[in-house]
Amino acid sequence: MIGKITDLNNLKGIRISTSSYFIKKTHLKKNINYLYKTVITISNKSKNSIQILSNHKKVLEIYGIKRLNSILKDKPIIKPGKKITLNLDYSIKSKLATIIGYFSIISLNNSTKFKAYIPKIKLTHPEILN
């Protein structure tokens, strides 16, 4: 498990923590893919309620860069002092990858939009760690 936590000063009171796990190796036709699970926890330490509008990520691996941009279906609202957890699964071609990105967030009290950057997520096959 690899975990990271953001610094509160950079995100207007929003703390984002991540942990990633290797799940399994799969064979799809002639290709081998590696499955990983990432758990992202978003905590609202500010005095304002916030709403997550979308997330934007880049998956950097040996075989190139994938851009993953998505608008969240339910656009969750996080009240002050509360947190939510998102479970994301990734299927990649290599044993090693890095994910960088951010969430687009709006403060519901003053309608200010801002970006909350996700700590760099490293997806690593267990063989590489030994």
Backbone as a printed PyTorch tensor [residue, N CA C, xyz], in Angstrom:
tensor([[[  0.8380,  -1.1690,   0.0000],
         [  0.0000,   0.0000,   0.0000],
         [  0.8840,   1.2340,   0.0000]],

        [[  0.5400,   2.1760,  -0.8500],
         [  1.2520,   3.4430,  -0.9050],
         [  0.2280,   4.5260,  -0.5970]],

        [[  0.5000,   5.3770,   0.3910],
         [ -0.4520,   6.4070,   0.7740],
         [  0.1860,   7.7660,   0.8580]],

        [[ -0.6080,   8.8180,   0.5870],
         [ -0.1270,  10.1920,   0.6790],
         [ -1.2630,  11.0810,   1.1460]],

        [[ -0.9030,  12.2200,   1.7520],
         [ -1.8770,  13.2010,   2.2120],
         [ -1.4250,  14.5800,   1.7460]],

        [[ -2.3830,  15.4040,   1.2980],
         [ -2.0500,  16.7580,   0.8640],
         [ -1.8690,  17.6880,   2.0480]],

        [[ -1.2930,  18.8410,   1.7800],
         [ -1.1010,  19.8780,   2.7870],
         [ -2.3300,  20.7850,   2.7920]],

        [[ -2.9090,  21.0250,   3.9470],
         [ -4.1230,  21.8490,   4.0540],
         [ -3.9360,  23.2740,   3.5480]],

        [[ -2.7520,  23.8300,   3.6810],
         [ -2.5330,  25.2290,   3.2970],
         [ -2.7090,  25.4530,   1.7990]],

        [[ -2.4850,  24.4380,   0.9850],
         [ -2.5560,  24.6020,  -0.4600],
         [ -3.9630,  24.4560,  -1.0170]],

        [[ -4.9040,  23.9300,  -0.2350],
         [ -6.1890,  23.5530,  -0.8030],
         [ -7.3970,  24.2150,  -0.1620]],

        [[ -7.2410,  25.3590,   0.4390],
         [ -8.3580,  26.0900,   1.0320],
         [ -9.1390,  25.2400,   2.0290]],

        [[ -8.4350,  24.4820,   2.8560],
         [ -9.0860,  23.6850,   3.8790],
         [ -9.5620,  22.3230,   3.4280]],

        [[ -9.2160,  21.9190,   2.2140],
         [ -9.6150,  20.6130,   1.7000],
         [ -8.4070,  19.6830,   1.8000]],

        [[ -8.5690,  18.5470,   2.4500],
         [ -7.4810,  17.5730,   2.5680],
         [ -7.8500,  16.3540,   1.7190]],

        [[ -6.9110,  15.9400,   0.8860],
         [ -7.1120,  14.7680,   0.0300],
         [ -6.0380,  13.7570,   0.3780]],

        [[ -6.4520,  12.5490,   0.7110],
         [ -5.4920,  11.4840,   0.9900],
         [ -5.7640,  10.3270,   0.0290]],

        [[ -4.6970,   9.6430,  -0.3380],
         [ -4.8220,   8.5390,  -1.2860],
         [ -4.0830,   7.3070,  -0.7840]],

        [[ -4.5610,   6.1580,  -1.1700],
         [ -3.8160,   4.9090,  -0.9870],
         [ -4.1290,   4.0330,  -2.1870]],

        [[ -3.1260,   3.3000,  -2.6260],
         [ -3.3000,   2.4590,  -3.8090],
         [ -2.8300,   1.0430,  -3.5180]],

        [[ -3.4740,   0.0990,  -4.1890],
         [ -3.2110,  -1.3240,  -3.9860],
         [ -3.1650,  -2.0340,  -5.3340]],

        [[ -2.2780,  -2.9880,  -5.4600],
         [ -2.2670,  -3.8760,  -6.6230],
         [ -3.3320,  -4.9440,  -6.3950]],

        [[ -4.1610,  -5.2230,  -7.4050],
         [ -5.2110,  -6.2340,  -7.2710],
         [ -4.7880,  -7.5340,  -7.9390]],

        [[ -4.5950,  -7.4910,  -9.2640],
         [ -4.2050,  -8.7200,  -9.9680],
         [ -3.7340,  -8.4140, -11.3820]],

        [[ -3.1400,  -9.4200, -11.9770],
         [ -2.6760,  -9.3730, -13.3650],
         [ -3.7130, -10.1160, -14.2090]],

        [[ -4.1260,  -9.5340, -15.3280],
         [ -5.1200, -10.1720, -16.1860],
         [ -4.5880, -10.3040, -17.6070]],

        [[ -5.1440, -11.2460, -18.3180],
         [ -4.7970, -11.4680, -19.7250],
         [ -6.0360, -11.1800, -20.5650]],

        [[ -5.9490, -10.1570, -21.3930],
         [ -7.0270,  -9.8140, -22.3050],
         [ -6.5150, -10.0120, -23.7210]],

        [[ -7.0180, -11.0320, -24.3810],
         [ -6.5360, -11.4270, -25.7090],
         [ -5.0310, -11.6720, -25.6120]],

        [[ -4.2270, -10.9090, -26.3320],
         [ -2.7710, -11.0850, -26.2700],
         [ -2.1060, -10.0880, -25.3350]],

        [[ -2.8940,  -9.2330, -24.7160],
         [ -2.3500,  -8.1860, -23.8480],
         [ -2.4120,  -8.5820, -22.3820]],

        [[ -1.4210,  -8.1550, -21.6330],
         [ -1.4190,  -8.3240, -20.1780],
         [ -1.7210,  -6.9650, -19.5710]],

        [[ -2.6810,  -6.9340, -18.6690],
         [ -3.0230,  -5.7080, -17.9500],
         [ -2.8710,  -5.9320, -16.4590]],

        [[ -2.5650,  -4.8580, -15.7440],
         [ -2.4110,  -4.9010, -14.3000],
         [ -3.5210,  -4.0520, -13.6920]],

        [[ -4.2520,  -4.6350, -12.7490],
         [ -5.3660,  -3.9450, -12.1210],
         [ -4.9530,  -3.3920, -10.7640]],

        [[ -5.3050,  -2.1380, -10.5190],
         [ -4.9960,  -1.4580,  -9.2720],
         [ -6.2600,  -0.8100,  -8.7290]],

        [[ -6.3340,  -0.6730,  -7.4370],
         [ -7.4170,   0.0510,  -6.7720],
         [ -6.8110,   1.2320,  -6.0360]],

        [[ -7.4590,   2.3730,  -6.1780],
         [ -7.0440,   3.5760,  -5.4670],
         [ -8.2150,   4.0800,  -4.6440]],

        [[ -7.9570,   4.3770,  -3.3890],
         [ -8.9630,   4.9370,  -2.4970],
         [ -8.5820,   6.3940,  -2.2400]],

        [[ -9.4920,   7.2990,  -2.5820],
         [ -9.2620,   8.7300,  -2.3870],
         [-10.2620,   9.2260,  -1.3530]],

        [[ -9.7480,   9.8390,  -0.2870],
         [-10.6000,  10.4050,   0.7560],
         [-10.4670,  11.9230,   0.7150]],

        [[-11.6110,  12.6040,   0.6060],
         [-11.6400,  14.0610,   0.5560],
         [-12.2970,  14.5550,   1.8340]],

        [[-11.5390,  15.3100,   2.6370],
         [-12.0330,  15.8490,   3.9080],
         [-12.1890,  17.3530,   3.7940]],

        [[-13.2990,  17.8690,   4.2920],
         [-13.5450,  19.3050,   4.2790],
         [-13.2260,  19.8650,   5.6570]],

        [[-12.0810,  20.5070,   5.7950],
         [-11.6550,  21.1150,   7.0550],
         [-11.9420,  22.6120,   7.0790]],

        [[-12.6150,  23.1130,   6.0380],
         [-12.9180,  24.5450,   5.9770],
         [-14.2400,  24.8360,   6.7030]],

        [[-14.6560,  26.0910,   6.6890],
         [-15.9080,  26.4960,   7.3200],
         [-17.0630,  26.5250,   6.3320]],

        [[-16.7790,  26.2550,   5.0450],
         [-17.7890,  26.3220,   3.9890],
         [-18.1500,  24.9370,   3.4790]],

        [[-19.4000,  24.7660,   3.0620],
         [-19.7870,  23.5410,   2.3660],
         [-19.2300,  23.6120,   0.9530]],

        [[-18.7900,  22.4760,   0.4310],
         [-18.2230,  22.4380,  -0.9150],
         [-18.9280,  21.3710,  -1.7420]],

        [[-18.8250,  21.5060,  -3.0570],
         [-19.3680,  20.5070,  -3.9720],
         [-18.2940,  20.1510,  -4.9900]],

        [[-18.0890,  18.8460,  -5.1960],
         [-17.1100,  18.3890,  -6.1820],
         [-17.8140,  18.3000,  -7.5290]],

        [[-17.2890,  19.0220,  -8.5080],
         [-17.9180,  19.0670,  -9.8250],
         [-17.3590,  18.0270, -10.7770]],

        [[-16.0280,  17.9020, -10.8210],
         [-15.4100,  16.9780, -11.7690],
         [-14.0070,  16.6170, -11.3040]],

        [[-13.4460,  15.5900, -11.9380],
         [-12.0440,  15.2640, -11.6680],
         [-11.2930,  15.1280, -12.9790]],

        [[-10.0300,  15.4860, -12.9390],
         [ -9.1600,  15.4910, -14.1140],
         [ -7.8680,  14.7950, -13.7210]],

        [[ -7.5340,  13.7360, -14.4650],
         [ -6.3270,  12.9790, -14.1310],
         [ -5.5660,  12.6310, -15.3980]],

        [[ -4.2510,  12.4540, -15.2190],
         [ -3.3760,  11.9270, -16.2560],
         [ -2.7110,  10.6880, -15.6870]],

        [[ -2.7550,   9.5890, -16.4420],
         [ -2.0610,   8.3640, -16.0620],
         [ -0.7970,   8.3100, -16.8990]],

        [[  0.3560,   8.3850, -16.2430],
         [  1.6480,   8.3700, -16.9230],
         [  2.2440,   6.9790, -16.7700]],

        [[  2.4100,   6.2920, -17.8990],
         [  3.0260,   4.9690, -17.8570],
         [  3.9770,   4.8290, -19.0320]],

        [[  4.6510,   3.7220, -19.0980],
         [  5.6640,   3.4950, -20.1290],
         [  5.0820,   3.6210, -21.5350]],

        [[  3.8420,   3.1840, -21.7100],
         [  3.2260,   3.1520, -23.0250],
         [  2.5440,   4.4490, -23.4180]],

        [[  2.6980,   5.4960, -22.6280],
         [  2.1220,   6.7880, -22.9830],
         [  1.3180,   7.4020, -21.8580]],

        [[  0.6090,   8.4600, -22.2050],
         [ -0.1930,   9.2110, -21.2380],
         [ -1.6660,   9.0420, -21.5910]],

        [[ -2.4700,   8.6820, -20.5950],
         [ -3.9240,   8.6270, -20.7600],
         [ -4.5090,   9.7950, -19.9850]],

        [[ -5.4320,  10.5040, -20.5960],
         [ -6.1370,  11.5780, -19.8950],
         [ -7.5100,  11.0580, -19.4920]],

        [[ -7.8350,  11.2010, -18.2260],
         [ -9.1130,  10.7340, -17.6940],
         [ -9.8330,  11.9260, -17.0610]],

        [[-10.7550,  12.5040, -17.7940],
         [-11.5320,  13.6240, -17.2780],
         [-12.9720,  13.1640, -17.1370]],

        [[-13.5770,  13.4170, -16.0050],
         [-14.9570,  12.9990, -15.8310],
         [-15.7110,  13.9590, -14.9280]],

        [[-16.9760,  14.1270, -15.2660],
         [-17.8830,  14.8860, -14.4220],
         [-18.5500,  13.8680, -13.5140]],

        [[-18.5130,  14.1170, -12.2250],
         [-19.0970,  13.1720, -11.2820],
         [-20.6140,  13.1950, -11.3960]],

        [[-21.2210,  12.0170, -11.4430],
         [-22.6670,  11.9060, -11.6490],
         [-23.4720,  12.5700, -10.5420]],

        [[-23.1370,  12.2700,  -9.2960],
         [-23.9360,  12.7840,  -8.1920],
         [-23.4200,  14.1070,  -7.6400]],

        [[-22.2490,  14.5740,  -8.0750],
         [-21.6420,  15.8260,  -7.6080],
         [-21.8070,  15.9770,  -6.1030]],

        [[-21.0480,  15.1900,  -5.3480],
         [-21.2500,  15.1650,  -3.9000],
         [-20.9770,  16.5020,  -3.2170]],

        [[-21.7890,  16.7800,  -2.1880],
         [-21.6210,  17.9590,  -1.3480],
         [-21.0010,  17.5000,  -0.0390]],

        [[-19.9430,  18.1980,   0.3880],
         [-19.2690,  17.8530,   1.6410],
         [-19.4130,  19.0340,   2.5970]],

        [[-20.0730,  18.7980,   3.6960],
         [-20.2720,  19.8440,   4.7140],
         [-19.0010,  19.9980,   5.5520]],

        [[-18.8430,  21.1200,   6.2360],
         [-17.6500,  21.3230,   7.0780],
         [-17.4810,  20.1920,   8.0950]],

        [[-16.2470,  19.6910,   8.2110],
         [-15.9410,  18.6220,   9.1560],
         [-16.2780,  17.2240,   8.6690]],

        [[-16.8220,  17.0870,   7.4800],
         [-17.1980,  15.7750,   6.9370],
         [-16.2060,  15.3390,   5.8690]],

        [[-16.3110,  14.0620,   5.4390],
         [-15.4360,  13.5500,   4.3900],
         [-16.1860,  12.5150,   3.5640]],

        [[-15.6760,  12.2890,   2.3490],
         [-16.2070,  11.2330,   1.4940],
         [-15.0480,  10.3950,   0.9760]],

        [[-15.3630,   9.1820,   0.5480],
         [-14.3440,   8.2800,   0.0150],
         [-14.7640,   7.8330,  -1.3850]],

        [[-13.8310,   7.9090,  -2.3170],
         [-14.0430,   7.4520,  -3.6850],
         [-13.1340,   6.2600,  -3.9490]],

        [[-13.6770,   5.1920,  -4.5100],
         [-12.8940,   4.0100,  -4.8860],
         [-12.7730,   3.9930,  -6.4000]],

        [[-11.5570,   4.0040,  -6.8960],
         [-11.3070,   4.0230,  -8.3320],
         [-10.4630,   2.8130,  -8.7140]],

        [[-10.7970,   2.1970,  -9.8370],
         [-10.0320,   1.0670, -10.3480],
         [ -9.3410,   1.4870, -11.6350]],

        [[ -8.1060,   1.0190, -11.8030],
         [ -7.3250,   1.3170, -13.0030],
         [ -6.8120,   0.0240, -13.6070]],

        [[ -6.8830,  -0.0660, -14.9150],
         [ -6.3050,  -1.1720, -15.6560],
         [ -5.2550,  -0.5780, -16.5850]],

        [[ -3.9910,  -0.9310, -16.3540],
         [ -2.9060,  -0.3650, -17.1610],
         [ -2.0500,  -1.4800, -17.7300]],

        [[ -1.2690,  -1.1450, -18.7490],
         [ -0.4610,  -2.1410, -19.4490],
         [  0.8870,  -2.4000, -18.7980]],

        [[  1.3620,  -1.4800, -17.9850],
         [  2.6900,  -1.6390, -17.4070],
         [  2.6100,  -1.9140, -15.9080]],

        [[  3.7290,  -2.3480, -15.3370],
         [  3.7920,  -2.6620, -13.9100],
         [  3.9680,  -1.4220, -13.0460]],

        [[  4.1920,  -0.2850, -13.6780],
         [  4.4830,   0.9390, -12.9450],
         [  3.8070,   2.1180, -13.6380]],

        [[  3.1110,   2.9400, -12.8770],
         [  2.4650,   4.1310, -13.4300],
         [  2.3170,   5.1750, -12.3370]],

        [[  2.1320,   6.4150, -12.7660],
         [  1.9050,   7.5290, -11.8490],
         [  0.6560,   8.2640, -12.3130]],

        [[ -0.1630,   8.6700, -11.3580],
         [ -1.3700,   9.4200, -11.6800],
         [ -1.2630,  10.7880, -11.0200]],

        [[ -1.4900,  11.8260, -11.8210],
         [ -1.5250,  13.1840, -11.2980],
         [ -2.8580,  13.7990, -11.7090]],

        [[ -3.3460,  14.7420, -10.9030],
         [ -4.6120,  15.3610, -11.2740],
         [ -5.1770,  16.2440, -10.1900]],

        [[ -6.4320,  16.6330, -10.3970],
         [ -7.0990,  17.5210,  -9.4550],
         [ -8.6110,  17.3430,  -9.5400]],

        [[ -9.3020,  17.8560,  -8.5330],
         [-10.7550,  17.9270,  -8.5180],
         [-11.1500,  19.3830,  -8.7190]],

        [[-12.1770,  19.6230,  -9.5380],
         [-12.7690,  20.9560,  -9.6540],
         [-13.8500,  21.0470,  -8.5830]],

        [[-13.7380,  22.0640,  -7.7300],
         [-14.6180,  22.1870,  -6.5700],
         [-15.1970,  23.6000,  -6.5250]],

        [[-16.4240,  23.7000,  -6.0310],
         [-17.0400,  25.0000,  -5.8220],
         [-17.4310,  25.1350,  -4.3490]],

        [[-17.1560,  26.3020,  -3.7860],
         [-17.5810,  26.6090,  -2.4190],
         [-19.0270,  27.0940,  -2.5080]],

        [[-19.9370,  26.4310,  -1.8110],
         [-21.3560,  26.7590,  -1.9300],
         [-21.7310,  28.0530,  -1.2070]],

        [[-20.9180,  28.5060,  -0.2760],
         [-21.2330,  29.7340,   0.4590],
         [-20.9780,  30.9870,  -0.3550]],

        [[-19.9070,  30.9780,  -1.1820],
         [-19.5820,  32.1830,  -1.9430],
         [-19.3930,  31.9210,  -3.4420]],

        [[-19.7450,  30.7430,  -3.9140],
         [-19.6780,  30.3630,  -5.3400],
         [-18.2910,  30.4920,  -5.9500]],

        [[-17.2420,  30.3540,  -5.1440],
         [-15.8760,  30.3980,  -5.6400],
         [-15.4740,  29.0220,  -6.1360]],

        [[-14.9650,  28.9580,  -7.3680],
         [-14.4700,  27.6970,  -7.9190],
         [-12.9620,  27.6320,  -7.7300]],

        [[-12.4610,  26.4260,  -7.4350],
         [-11.0250,  26.2400,  -7.2940],
         [-10.6690,  24.7930,  -7.5830]],

        [[ -9.3650,  24.5530,  -7.7090],
         [ -8.8580,  23.2030,  -7.9600],
         [ -8.2260,  22.6670,  -6.6910]],

        [[ -8.5390,  21.4220,  -6.3630],
         [ -7.9040,  20.7430,  -5.2380],
         [ -7.0440,  19.6310,  -5.8400]],

        [[ -5.7400,  19.7910,  -5.7520],
         [ -4.8300,  18.8420,  -6.3850],
         [ -4.7140,  17.5550,  -5.5770]],

        [[ -4.7380,  16.4520,  -6.3040],
         [ -4.6120,  15.1210,  -5.7170],
         [ -3.1210,  14.8400,  -5.5420]],

        [[ -2.7170,  14.2930,  -4.3880],
         [ -1.3070,  13.9140,  -4.2620],
         [ -0.9510,  12.8930,  -5.3390]],

        [[  0.2740,  12.9260,  -5.7890],
         [  0.7270,  11.9970,  -6.8350],
         [  0.4760,  10.5630,  -6.3840]],

        [[ -0.2260,   9.7970,  -7.2230],
         [ -0.5500,   8.4060,  -6.9230],
         [  0.4130,   7.5230,  -7.7150]],

        [[  1.0770,   6.6140,  -7.0190],
         [  1.9960,   5.6930,  -7.6820],
         [  1.3990,   4.2930,  -7.6620]],

        [[  1.2530,   3.7190,  -8.8470],
         [  0.7690,   2.3540,  -8.9900],
         [  1.9720,   1.4720,  -9.2750]],

        [[  2.2390,   0.5210,  -8.3910],
         [  3.4430,  -0.2860,  -8.4950],
         [  3.1050,  -1.7580,  -8.2830]],

        [[  3.5720,  -2.5900,  -9.1850],
         [  3.4200,  -4.0400,  -9.0430],
         [  4.3230,  -4.5170,  -7.9080]],

        [[  3.8920,  -5.4890,  -7.0880],
         [  4.7080,  -5.9540,  -5.9630],
         [  6.1070,  -6.4470,  -6.3450]],

        [[  6.2880,  -6.9930,  -7.5580],
         [  7.6150,  -7.4620,  -7.9890],
         [  8.6330,  -6.3290,  -8.0020]],

        [[  8.2010,  -5.1310,  -8.3300],
         [  9.1060,  -3.9940,  -8.4300],
         [  9.5740,  -3.5430,  -7.0450]],

        [[  8.7310,  -3.7160,  -6.0490],
         [  9.0730,  -3.2860,  -4.6930],
         [ 10.1100,  -4.1640,  -4.0270]],

        [[ 10.2670,  -5.3930,  -4.4740],
         [ 11.2350,  -6.3310,  -3.8370],
         [ 12.6220,  -6.1650,  -4.3560]]])
